[in-house]
């Protein structure tokens, strides 16, 4: 850390010198994985720039439209940019998607109709998606529309259990829709790489050529040098207030993939006949274009912050996932804290390091779509934005907190230091022999 930054953190916030020294050593030890992430960012930036040139984006594309939005060149060009950069045939990028969950839900409803079976191939989906899948007795859900739903848990070693997926699919009368979640969610496992997802798709498609593959791509965009659409996924889905929005988008989501599949999702989002040809945005498309252009750099900053946090908290005696030197597939860093009190203190520290609402004290509460009390921290410029520095945790064993985002690695490093400081103030840090710290 810069000496002036160290002096400021110590003087203004009372952070212990040994804690800052630990952070300094952690930073020195992550320079190699940081350099690798810089290389990925350069490649992804070139890929995005080529997509802008391919689509012939002009100043006129930044303007908005009203009413139905007929002939909105900005909307159409934005779809082309996303499709090109993600290696897809088509894309649907819309502010009318209220969240990533909404985009995924539209994809699942569109592809399972009429009554096609659904296989959740990476275990129970993220908690906000469980109500979408629902039960046969719940009208308006995927199961409620007559689609059978099978859950295939990941293998004991944390990998995608391809054999179990094939066995499940063999018992179905119709070709399945196979849903894969790239990120770990609230489960203590590694997130899946694009290569792992591609291998699973290839194996299942070889046996069931008419199967459809939908990937929840949230938190994963631009972390690697390829996207799941390039690995064989029919649809990938995500949120614009996560990675691809670059910290600028205030709302929205996307789906990208095979043209016929995207067309079905568009008809589900709007209505048949209108599809992707309507949907206005009076404020214009500047934030969507600019955010996507910046996304490779912003995502790299978030990943570098996550790598630092993994090393820092491991040095402090905590179990972390993924390991600081492990390949990354999303921006999330898990830290297993082991107690409710540590989770609360950790979240207070992240909140205190925020630019907005730093004075607010996070408290756990039951939120819509969740089954446990959830504590969240993050004074973000966009409400709920998880490409900005934030963290959240379900209040249950093993009391793991999931740190994500950071528009700059420097801010993420400060946030991690604040989180450790808050735990230290309450004597909640492990009994680490400081003289042995690497």
C-alpha positions as CSV (number, residue, x, y, z in Angstrom):
1,X,0.0,0.0,0.0
2,X,1.1,3.6,-0.5
3,X,2.6,5.1,2.6
4,X,0.2,8.0,2.6
5,X,-2.7,5.6,2.3
6,X,-1.4,3.6,5.3
7,X,-1.0,6.8,7.3
8,X,-4.5,7.9,6.5
9,X,-6.1,4.6,7.3
10,X,-4.3,4.5,10.6
11,X,-5.0,8.1,11.6
12,X,-8.5,8.5,10.3
13,X,-9.9,5.0,11.1
14,X,-7.7,3.6,13.8
15,X,-6.7,0.5,11.8
16,X,-4.0,-1.4,13.6
17,X,-0.5,-1.3,12.0
18,X,-0.1,-5.1,12.0
19,X,-3.4,-5.4,10.1
20,X,-2.1,-3.0,7.4
21,X,1.2,-4.8,7.3
22,X,-0.7,-8.1,6.7
23,X,-2.6,-6.4,3.9
24,X,0.6,-5.2,2.4
25,X,2.1,-8.6,2.4
26,X,-1.1,-10.1,0.9
27,X,-0.9,-7.6,-2.0
28,X,2.8,-8.5,-2.7
29,X,1.8,-12.2,-2.9
30,X,-1.0,-11.7,-5.5
31,X,0.9,-9.8,-8.1
32,X,1.2,-12.9,-10.4
33,X,-2.5,-13.7,-10.5
34,X,-3.2,-10.0,-10.9
35,X,-1.0,-9.9,-14.0
36,X,-2.9,-12.9,-15.4
37,X,-6.2,-11.1,-14.9
38,X,-4.8,-8.0,-16.6
39,X,-4.1,-10.2,-19.7
40,X,-7.6,-11.5,-19.7
41,X,-9.0,-8.0,-19.5
42,X,-6.9,-6.9,-22.4
43,X,-8.2,-9.7,-24.6
44,X,-11.8,-9.1,-23.5
45,X,-11.4,-5.3,-24.1
46,X,-10.2,-6.0,-27.7
47,X,-13.2,-8.4,-28.1
48,X,-15.7,-5.7,-27.0
49,X,-14.0,-3.0,-29.2
50,X,-14.3,-5.3,-32.2
51,X,-17.9,-5.9,-31.4
52,X,-18.6,-2.1,-31.4
53,X,-16.8,-1.8,-34.7
54,X,-18.7,-4.8,-36.2
55,X,-22.0,-3.3,-35.2
56,X,-21.0,0.2,-36.5
57,X,-22.0,1.9,-33.3
58,X,-22.6,5.6,-33.9
59,X,-23.4,8.7,-31.8
60,X,-27.0,8.3,-32.9
61,X,-27.2,4.9,-31.2
62,X,-26.8,6.5,-27.8
63,X,-30.1,8.3,-28.1
64,X,-33.3,7.0,-26.8
65,X,-36.8,6.3,-28.1
66,X,-40.4,6.6,-26.9
67,X,-43.6,4.7,-27.1
68,X,-43.2,1.4,-28.8
69,X,-39.6,2.0,-29.7
70,X,-40.0,1.0,-33.3
71,X,-36.8,1.3,-35.3
72,X,-34.7,2.1,-32.2
73,X,-31.2,1.7,-33.8
74,X,-29.5,2.0,-30.4
75,X,-31.4,-1.0,-29.0
76,X,-30.7,-3.0,-32.1
77,X,-27.0,-2.2,-32.2
78,X,-26.7,-3.0,-28.5
79,X,-28.1,-6.4,-29.1
80,X,-25.5,-6.9,-31.9
81,X,-22.7,-5.8,-29.6
82,X,-23.6,-8.2,-26.9
83,X,-24.1,-11.1,-29.3
84,X,-20.8,-10.5,-31.0
85,X,-18.7,-10.1,-27.8
86,X,-20.3,-13.1,-26.2
87,X,-19.9,-15.4,-29.2
88,X,-23.7,-15.7,-29.7
89,X,-26.0,-15.6,-32.7
90,X,-28.3,-13.0,-31.1
91,X,-28.9,-11.1,-27.9
92,X,-31.7,-9.3,-26.1
93,X,-30.5,-6.5,-23.8
94,X,-33.4,-4.7,-22.1
95,X,-34.1,-2.4,-19.2
96,X,-37.5,-4.2,-19.1
97,X,-35.7,-7.1,-17.5
98,X,-35.9,-6.0,-13.8
99,X,-33.1,-8.3,-12.7
100,X,-30.9,-11.2,-13.6
101,X,-33.5,-13.6,-12.1
102,X,-36.2,-12.1,-14.4
103,X,-34.0,-12.7,-17.4
104,X,-33.4,-16.3,-16.4
105,X,-37.0,-16.8,-15.6
106,X,-38.1,-15.6,-19.1
107,X,-35.5,-18.0,-20.6
108,X,-36.7,-21.0,-18.6
109,X,-40.4,-20.3,-19.2
110,X,-39.8,-19.8,-22.9
111,X,-37.7,-22.9,-23.4
112,X,-39.7,-25.3,-21.2
113,X,-43.0,-24.5,-22.9
114,X,-44.9,-26.6,-23.7
115,X,-44.3,-28.9,-20.7
116,X,-40.7,-29.7,-21.6
117,X,-38.8,-31.3,-18.6
118,X,-36.3,-29.2,-16.7
119,X,-33.1,-30.6,-15.3
120,X,-31.3,-28.3,-12.8
121,X,-27.9,-29.8,-13.4
122,X,-25.8,-27.9,-10.8
123,X,-27.9,-28.6,-7.8
124,X,-30.7,-26.6,-6.2
125,X,-30.7,-23.2,-8.0
126,X,-29.9,-19.9,-6.3
127,X,-32.6,-19.0,-3.7
128,X,-34.3,-16.3,-5.7
129,X,-34.8,-18.7,-8.6
130,X,-36.5,-21.4,-6.5
131,X,-39.9,-19.7,-6.5
132,X,-39.7,-19.4,-10.3
133,X,-39.2,-23.2,-10.6
134,X,-41.8,-23.9,-7.9
135,X,-44.0,-26.9,-7.6
136,X,-46.6,-28.6,-9.7
137,X,-49.3,-27.3,-7.3
138,X,-48.2,-23.7,-7.8
139,X,-49.7,-22.0,-10.9
140,X,-47.4,-19.5,-12.6
141,X,-44.2,-21.5,-11.9
142,X,-42.2,-23.7,-14.3
143,X,-43.4,-26.8,-12.5
144,X,-46.9,-25.4,-12.3
145,X,-47.1,-25.1,-16.1
146,X,-46.7,-28.8,-16.4
147,X,-42.9,-29.2,-16.7
148,X,-41.3,-31.9,-14.6
149,X,-38.3,-30.7,-12.6
150,X,-35.3,-32.8,-11.7
151,X,-32.5,-31.6,-9.4
152,X,-29.1,-33.2,-10.0
153,X,-26.6,-32.3,-7.2
154,X,-23.0,-31.7,-8.0
155,X,-20.5,-34.5,-7.4
156,X,-18.8,-35.0,-4.1
157,X,-15.7,-33.4,-5.4
158,X,-17.7,-30.3,-6.4
159,X,-17.7,-31.0,-10.2
160,X,-20.7,-31.2,-12.5
161,X,-22.0,-34.7,-12.3
162,X,-22.4,-35.5,-16.0
163,X,-23.1,-39.1,-15.4
164,X,-26.1,-38.3,-13.1
165,X,-27.4,-35.7,-15.7
166,X,-27.3,-38.4,-18.4
167,X,-29.0,-40.9,-16.1
168,X,-31.8,-38.4,-15.3
169,X,-32.3,-37.4,-18.9
170,X,-32.6,-41.1,-20.0
171,X,-35.7,-41.4,-17.9
172,X,-37.5,-38.5,-19.6
173,X,-39.8,-38.9,-22.5
174,X,-39.0,-35.5,-24.0
175,X,-35.7,-33.7,-24.7
176,X,-34.8,-31.8,-21.5
177,X,-34.0,-28.2,-20.8
178,X,-30.7,-28.4,-18.9
179,X,-30.1,-25.5,-16.5
180,X,-26.6,-24.8,-15.3
181,X,-25.6,-22.1,-12.7
182,X,-22.1,-20.8,-13.2
183,X,-21.6,-19.2,-9.9
184,X,-21.5,-20.8,-6.5
185,X,-24.4,-18.9,-5.0
186,X,-24.6,-19.5,-1.3
187,X,-23.1,-23.0,-1.5
188,X,-19.6,-23.7,-0.4
189,X,-18.1,-24.9,-3.7
190,X,-16.0,-23.6,-6.5
191,X,-17.8,-21.8,-9.3
192,X,-17.8,-23.6,-12.6
193,X,-15.4,-22.5,-15.3
194,X,-16.6,-22.1,-18.9
195,X,-14.5,-25.2,-19.8
196,X,-16.3,-27.3,-17.2
197,X,-19.7,-26.1,-18.4
198,X,-18.7,-26.7,-22.0
199,X,-17.5,-30.3,-21.3
200,X,-20.8,-31.1,-19.6
201,X,-22.8,-29.6,-22.5
202,X,-20.8,-31.6,-25.0
203,X,-21.3,-34.9,-23.1
204,X,-25.0,-34.5,-22.6
205,X,-25.7,-33.1,-26.1
206,X,-23.9,-36.1,-27.7
207,X,-26.4,-38.4,-26.1
208,X,-29.4,-36.0,-26.3
209,X,-28.9,-33.8,-29.4
210,X,-32.3,-32.1,-28.9
211,X,-31.6,-31.0,-25.4
212,X,-31.5,-27.2,-24.7
213,X,-28.9,-25.7,-22.4
214,X,-29.5,-22.5,-20.4
215,X,-26.7,-21.0,-18.3
216,X,-27.1,-18.5,-15.4
217,X,-24.1,-16.4,-16.3
218,X,-24.4,-13.9,-13.4
219,X,-21.2,-12.7,-11.8
220,X,-19.2,-14.5,-14.6
221,X,-19.1,-12.2,-17.6
222,X,-15.5,-11.2,-18.7
223,X,-13.9,-13.1,-15.8
224,X,-12.5,-15.6,-18.4
225,X,-11.6,-15.2,-22.0
226,X,-14.7,-17.0,-23.2
227,X,-18.4,-17.1,-22.4
228,X,-20.7,-20.2,-22.1
229,X,-22.4,-19.3,-25.4
230,X,-19.0,-20.1,-27.1
231,X,-18.9,-23.4,-25.2
232,X,-22.3,-24.6,-26.6
233,X,-24.9,-23.0,-24.4
234,X,-28.2,-22.2,-26.2
235,X,-28.9,-19.3,-23.9
236,X,-26.8,-17.4,-21.3
237,X,-28.5,-14.9,-19.0
238,X,-27.4,-12.1,-16.7
239,X,-28.0,-8.8,-15.0
240,X,-26.8,-5.3,-16.2
241,X,-26.2,-4.2,-12.6
242,X,-23.6,-6.9,-12.3
243,X,-20.5,-7.5,-14.6
244,X,-21.7,-6.4,-18.1
245,X,-23.1,-3.0,-16.9
246,X,-19.6,-1.9,-15.9
247,X,-21.0,-0.1,-12.9
248,X,-22.9,2.4,-15.0
249,X,-26.2,0.7,-15.8
250,X,-29.0,1.4,-13.4
251,X,-31.2,-1.5,-14.3
252,X,-31.7,-4.2,-16.9
253,X,-30.7,-7.7,-18.0
254,X,-29.8,-9.7,-21.0
255,X,-30.1,-13.1,-22.7
256,X,-27.8,-14.2,-25.5
257,X,-27.3,-17.3,-27.5
258,X,-28.9,-19.1,-30.5
259,X,-31.1,-16.8,-32.5
260,X,-34.2,-19.1,-32.4
261,X,-33.9,-19.4,-28.6
262,X,-33.5,-15.6,-28.1
263,X,-36.5,-15.0,-30.3
264,X,-38.6,-17.2,-28.0
265,X,-37.4,-15.4,-24.9
266,X,-38.2,-12.0,-26.6
267,X,-41.8,-13.2,-27.2
268,X,-42.0,-14.2,-23.6
269,X,-40.7,-10.8,-22.4
270,X,-43.1,-8.8,-24.6
271,X,-45.6,-10.8,-26.7
272,X,-45.6,-13.0,-29.8
273,X,-45.5,-10.8,-32.9
274,X,-43.7,-7.9,-31.2
275,X,-40.8,-9.9,-29.7
276,X,-37.5,-8.0,-29.8
277,X,-38.9,-5.2,-32.1
278,X,-40.4,-3.1,-29.3
279,X,-39.3,-1.6,-26.1
280,X,-38.3,2.0,-25.7
281,X,-35.8,3.7,-23.5
282,X,-36.5,7.5,-23.4
283,X,-33.3,8.3,-21.5
284,X,-31.1,6.7,-24.2
285,X,-28.6,3.9,-24.4
286,X,-25.4,5.7,-23.5
287,X,-25.0,4.0,-20.1
288,X,-25.6,0.6,-21.6
289,X,-23.1,1.0,-24.3
290,X,-20.5,2.8,-22.1
291,X,-20.9,0.3,-19.3
292,X,-20.4,-2.6,-21.6
293,X,-17.3,-1.0,-23.1
294,X,-15.8,-0.5,-19.6
295,X,-16.9,-3.9,-18.3
296,X,-13.7,-5.9,-19.1
297,X,-11.6,-3.4,-17.0
298,X,-14.2,-3.1,-14.2
299,X,-14.6,-6.9,-13.9
300,X,-10.8,-7.3,-13.8
301,X,-10.6,-4.8,-11.0
302,X,-13.3,-6.7,-9.1
303,X,-11.5,-10.0,-9.6
304,X,-8.2,-8.5,-8.5
305,X,-10.0,-7.3,-5.3
306,X,-11.4,-10.8,-4.8
307,X,-8.0,-12.4,-5.2
308,X,-6.5,-10.0,-2.7
309,X,-9.3,-10.7,-0.2
310,X,-8.8,-14.4,-0.5
311,X,-5.1,-14.1,0.3
312,X,-5.7,-11.5,3.1
313,X,-8.3,-13.5,4.9
314,X,-6.5,-16.8,4.5
315,X,-3.4,-15.1,6.0
316,X,-5.6,-14.1,8.9
317,X,-6.6,-17.7,9.6
318,X,-9.9,-18.1,7.7
319,X,-10.9,-20.7,5.2
320,X,-11.5,-19.1,1.8
321,X,-13.0,-20.2,-1.5
322,X,-11.6,-20.0,-4.1
323,X,-8.0,-20.2,-3.1
324,X,-6.1,-17.1,-4.1
325,X,-4.1,-18.9,-6.7
326,X,-7.0,-20.9,-8.2
327,X,-8.5,-20.1,-11.6
328,X,-11.4,-17.7,-11.4
329,X,-14.8,-18.1,-13.0
330,X,-16.7,-15.3,-11.3
331,X,-16.1,-12.2,-9.1
332,X,-17.2,-13.8,-5.8
333,X,-14.8,-14.5,-2.9
334,X,-16.1,-16.7,-0.1
335,X,-14.8,-16.4,3.4
336,X,-15.9,-19.0,6.0
337,X,-16.2,-17.0,9.3
338,X,-17.8,-19.6,11.5
339,X,-20.1,-17.4,13.6
340,X,-23.0,-15.0,13.4
341,X,-21.0,-12.3,15.2
342,X,-18.1,-12.4,12.8
343,X,-20.5,-12.2,9.8
344,X,-22.2,-9.1,11.3
345,X,-18.8,-7.4,12.0
346,X,-17.5,-8.3,8.6
347,X,-20.5,-6.7,6.9
348,X,-20.3,-3.6,9.1
349,X,-16.7,-3.2,7.9
350,X,-17.6,-3.4,4.2
351,X,-20.5,-1.0,4.8
352,X,-18.2,1.5,6.5
353,X,-15.9,1.3,3.6
354,X,-18.7,2.3,1.2
355,X,-18.9,5.7,-0.6
356,X,-22.6,5.9,0.0
357,X,-24.4,5.2,3.3
358,X,-21.2,4.4,5.1
359,X,-22.9,5.3,8.4
360,X,-25.6,2.7,8.0
361,X,-25.5,-0.5,10.1
362,X,-26.4,-3.6,8.2
363,X,-28.9,-5.9,9.9
364,X,-30.0,-9.4,9.0
365,X,-33.6,-9.7,7.7
366,X,-35.8,-12.1,5.7
367,X,-35.9,-10.7,2.1
368,X,-38.3,-11.6,-0.7
369,X,-37.3,-14.8,-2.4
370,X,-35.0,-15.9,0.4
371,X,-35.5,-18.7,3.0
372,X,-33.0,-17.5,5.7
373,X,-32.3,-14.1,7.2
374,X,-29.9,-12.4,4.9
375,X,-27.4,-9.7,5.8
376,X,-26.1,-7.5,3.0
377,X,-23.6,-4.7,3.0
378,X,-22.8,-2.2,0.2
379,X,-23.4,1.5,-0.1
380,X,-23.6,1.4,-3.8
381,X,-24.4,4.1,-6.4
382,X,-26.9,1.7,-8.0
383,X,-29.2,0.0,-5.5
384,X,-28.2,-3.7,-5.2
385,X,-25.4,-3.4,-7.7
386,X,-23.0,-6.3,-7.1
387,X,-20.3,-5.2,-9.5
388,X,-19.7,-2.5,-6.9
389,X,-18.1,-3.5,-3.6
390,X,-20.6,-5.4,-1.6
391,X,-21.1,-8.6,0.4
392,X,-23.9,-10.7,1.7
393,X,-24.4,-13.9,3.7
394,X,-27.2,-16.2,4.8
395,X,-27.4,-16.3,8.6
396,X,-26.8,-20.1,8.9
397,X,-24.0,-22.5,9.2
398,X,-21.2,-22.4,8.2
399,X,-21.6,-18.6,8.5
400,X,-19.8,-17.9,5.2
401,X,-19.8,-14.4,3.8
402,X,-19.6,-13.8,0.0
403,X,-17.7,-10.7,-1.0
404,X,-18.1,-9.4,-4.6
405,X,-17.5,-6.4,-6.8
406,X,-15.4,-3.4,-6.5
407,X,-15.1,-0.7,-9.2
408,X,-11.4,-0.5,-8.3
409,X,-9.1,-3.1,-6.7
410,X,-7.9,-0.3,-4.4
411,X,-11.4,0.2,-3.0
412,X,-11.8,-3.6,-2.6
413,X,-8.5,-3.8,-0.6
414,X,-9.6,-1.0,1.7
415,X,-13.0,-2.7,2.1
416,X,-11.4,-6.0,3.1
417,X,-9.1,-4.2,5.6
418,X,-12.1,-2.5,7.1
419,X,-14.0,-5.8,7.5
420,X,-11.0,-7.3,9.3
421,X,-10.7,-4.2,11.5
422,X,-14.3,-4.5,12.6
423,X,-13.8,-8.1,13.6
424,X,-10.6,-7.2,15.4
425,X,-12.3,-4.5,17.4
426,X,-14.5,-7.2,18.9
427,X,-11.7,-9.7,19.3
428,X,-13.2,-11.9,16.6
429,X,-10.1,-12.6,14.6
430,X,-8.5,-16.0,14.9
431,X,-5.5,-16.4,17.2
432,X,-2.9,-16.0,14.5
433,X,0.7,-15.9,15.4
434,X,1.5,-12.5,13.8
435,X,5.2,-13.2,13.8
436,X,4.6,-16.2,11.4
437,X,2.5,-14.3,9.0
438,X,3.9,-14.8,5.4
